[in-house]
Amino acid sequence: MNTTLISVHTQRGATAGPIFPALDAETRSHVDTACAAYWMNRRPQTLRAWACLENGPIRPIRMHGRLAWCVSDIRQVMGDRSGK
């Protein structure tokens, strides 16, 4: 029975989660919360809390009830000076 559980967990891990582009390859000016959280190595709820409490290292813009995070701000926080 343990063998079945291990294989189920392995299969879930192999297919779970979206694929995000590398930060230096991103061409959009703003990204959604999930993508920004991935790049900043934080959980999406952390970024939502930053937006709500306005106490994080960066602030998003709000468009039609959604949060959009500026890619250049994320690059600056993460120390990427490539300037793309």
Sine and cosine of phi, psi and omega as CSV:
sin_phi,cos_phi,sin_psi,cos_psi,sin_omega,cos_omega
0.00,0.00,-0.59,0.81,0.05,-1.00
-0.89,0.45,-0.56,0.83,0.02,-1.00
-0.88,0.48,-0.66,0.76,0.02,-1.00
-0.90,0.43,-0.67,0.74,0.01,-1.00
-0.90,0.44,-0.65,0.76,0.00,-1.00
-0.91,0.42,-0.69,0.73,-0.02,-1.00
-0.92,0.39,-0.56,0.83,0.05,-1.00
-0.90,0.43,-0.70,0.71,0.01,-1.00
-0.91,0.42,-0.62,0.79,0.03,-1.00
-0.90,0.43,-0.67,0.74,0.01,-1.00
-0.91,0.41,-0.65,0.76,0.01,-1.00
-0.90,0.44,-0.68,0.73,-0.02,-1.00
-0.91,0.42,-0.51,0.86,-0.05,-1.00
-0.96,0.27,-0.45,0.89,-0.09,-1.00
-0.93,-0.38,-0.06,1.00,-0.11,-0.99
-0.99,0.16,0.60,-0.80,0.18,-0.98
1.00,0.06,0.53,-0.85,0.05,-1.00
-0.98,0.22,0.33,-0.95,0.05,-1.00
-0.98,-0.18,0.80,-0.60,0.01,-1.00
-0.95,-0.32,0.56,-0.83,0.05,-1.00
-0.94,0.33,0.31,-0.95,0.07,-1.00
-0.90,0.43,0.51,-0.86,-0.04,-1.00
-0.87,0.49,-0.65,0.76,-0.02,-1.00
-0.96,0.29,-0.24,0.97,0.03,-1.00
-0.99,-0.12,-0.06,1.00,-0.05,-1.00
-0.94,0.33,0.74,-0.67,0.00,-1.00
-0.95,-0.32,-0.23,0.97,0.02,-1.00
-0.97,0.26,0.45,-0.89,0.03,-1.00
-0.99,0.14,-0.50,0.86,0.00,-1.00
-0.70,-0.72,0.51,-0.86,0.01,-1.00
-0.77,-0.64,0.24,-0.97,0.02,-1.00
-0.97,0.22,0.11,-0.99,-0.08,-1.00
-0.89,0.45,-0.66,0.76,-0.02,-1.00
-0.88,0.47,-0.68,0.73,0.00,-1.00
-0.93,0.38,-0.70,0.71,0.03,-1.00
-0.89,0.46,-0.66,0.75,0.01,-1.00
-0.90,0.43,-0.63,0.78,0.03,-1.00
-0.86,0.50,-0.75,0.66,-0.03,-1.00
-0.91,0.41,-0.55,0.83,-0.05,-1.00
-1.00,-0.02,0.04,1.00,0.00,-1.00
0.83,0.55,0.71,0.70,0.05,-1.00
-0.77,-0.63,0.27,-0.96,0.09,-1.00
-0.99,0.14,0.54,-0.84,0.00,-1.00
-0.82,0.57,-0.56,0.83,0.00,-1.00
-0.90,0.43,-0.50,0.87,0.06,-1.00
-0.89,0.45,-0.70,0.71,0.01,-1.00
-0.92,0.39,-0.59,0.81,0.06,-1.00
-0.90,0.44,-0.61,0.79,0.05,-1.00
-0.91,0.41,-0.67,0.74,0.06,-1.00
-0.85,0.53,-0.67,0.75,-0.01,-1.00
-0.92,0.39,-0.68,0.73,-0.05,-1.00
-0.93,0.37,-0.73,0.69,-0.07,-1.00
-1.00,0.03,-0.18,0.98,-0.03,-1.00
0.80,0.60,0.74,0.68,-0.03,-1.00
-0.76,-0.65,0.25,0.97,-0.03,-1.00
-1.00,-0.01,0.06,-1.00,0.01,-1.00
-0.94,0.33,-0.37,0.93,0.08,-1.00
-0.69,-0.72,0.35,-0.94,0.01,-1.00
-0.84,-0.54,0.66,-0.75,0.02,-1.00
-1.00,0.05,0.19,-0.98,0.22,-0.98
-0.98,-0.17,0.41,-0.91,-0.02,-1.00
-0.93,-0.37,0.83,-0.56,0.01,-1.00
-0.78,-0.63,0.91,-0.40,0.05,-1.00
0.81,0.59,0.68,0.73,0.05,-1.00
0.99,0.15,0.11,0.99,0.01,-1.00
-0.88,-0.48,0.38,-0.92,0.02,-1.00
-0.99,-0.13,0.67,-0.74,0.07,-1.00
-0.80,-0.60,0.82,-0.57,-0.08,-1.00
-0.98,-0.22,0.77,-0.63,-0.05,-1.00
-0.94,0.33,0.81,-0.58,-0.04,-1.00
-0.90,0.43,-0.62,0.78,0.00,-1.00
-0.91,0.41,-0.57,0.82,0.08,-1.00
-0.91,0.41,-0.65,0.76,0.02,-1.00
-0.90,0.43,-0.69,0.73,0.03,-1.00
-0.87,0.49,-0.65,0.76,-0.01,-1.00
-0.91,0.42,-0.70,0.71,0.01,-1.00
-0.90,0.44,-0.63,0.78,-0.04,-1.00
-0.99,0.14,-0.06,1.00,0.08,-1.00
1.00,0.09,0.26,0.97,0.02,-1.00
-1.00,0.09,0.91,-0.42,-0.04,-1.00
-0.97,-0.24,0.37,0.93,-0.05,-1.00
-0.93,0.37,-0.43,0.90,0.08,-1.00
0.97,0.23,0.28,0.96,0.01,-1.00
-0.94,0.33,0.00,0.00,0.00,0.00
